[in-house]
């Protein structure tokens, strides 16, 4: 199978933008350290590539730039191994589209808002999206509506730069991810650059996902970062600034986090409940850097509610959602 090389984002390219940018993309806000490998698939490269070791920039740049690759570019034997050992199955984009369409059908009250399905493909709508004439159904409310992908892999439900089963690049107007749709709405409803960036950030702040394996999580974060770059080039006809990239990367590194979905901790961590909520302005964080000084807050995975400006233990939200 011929796979488009553009789908493989090289970490050295991110580092070329800014070494801080790659650091942000690798950061685990629960521990204050980098995300961990959480797989033994890279153990042949040495002890520091073990499952419980943090992923370091030096391990995935320079001569190691192609160590982490999207699943579709891996050897068939490796794909089969990860499916067998880790139940890793990537969903075709047409199925992601069909399921995301159901979410929008419930929100808008009508079918096929962004596209019309055609078997294992779809035809994107070209006219601006029309919002229902009823209270609460505004484009701003749509952008702010929270969405989440569990066990996200490379995050095909959030962004669709490429089809994870074919490796084909998907053109920006035809993308079907939940974040892709929000960004389309922002593109259609804003003209002034500062207003566009404000609502683009809010779109990124509204989507969440978690993943166990560090390589998949890194790929998911990169896919969201490059989706931002694609949209800046499309809407603003320029490349993003370093400040813009680092701002979006910070949101991504909070909202796409590493977690064992059974324990609500980082992989191989130990659950320990000591706090349900921590204000961004509490003393547990260093000069606004969001890095926990107290290990108590590093046990259960932390996420950020951007609208209320608080840090939450994810498990507390699960408890609230249960009847």
Buried (B, 14 or more C-beta within 10 A) or exposed (E): EEBBEEBBBBBBEBBEBBEEBBBBBBBBBBBBBBBBBBBEBBBEEEEBBBBEBBBEBEBBBEEBBEBBBBBBBBEEEEBEBBEEEBEBEBBBBBEBBBEBBEBBEEBBEEEBBBBEBEEEEBEBBEEEBEBEEEEEEEBEEBBBBEBBBEBBBBBBBBBBBBBBBBBBBBEBBBBBBBBBBBBBBBBEBBEEEEEBBEBBBBBBBBBBBBBBBBBBBBBBBBBBBBBBBBBBEEBBEEEBEEEBBBBBBBBBBBBBBBBBEEBBBBBEBEEEEEBEEBEBEEEBBEEEEBBBEEEBBBBBBBBBBBEEEBBBBBBBBEEEEEE
